[in-house]
Amino acid sequence: MKLINRLKNLEQQYVFLRWATGNDYGRINYVGDDYIEFNIIDIDTMEYRETAIINAQLIFEIIFGGGDISRILAEMSFQAGDKN
């Protein structure tokens, strides 16, 4: 399976993404044939900091499970509940 196909399965998921020039926690918004749109989360404030358009060929590593991801999901869910 190609990486781009696996990334399409992770659309709208929170992940840790490492690419050629950086690494951050965030959510994959869109996966195209040649790039992904990635919303970066500021870990201190749990707010979206910026959106990055990343060439899919520059992605080195994606982590979509683990303690840190669970913490981010819990915090984002808590904040979403506070807004209601």
Secondary structure, 3 states (H helix, E strand, C coil): CCHHHHHHHCCCCEEEEEECCEEEEEEEEEECCCEEEEEEEECCCCEEEEEEEEEHHHEEEEECCCHHHHHHHHHHHHHHHHCC
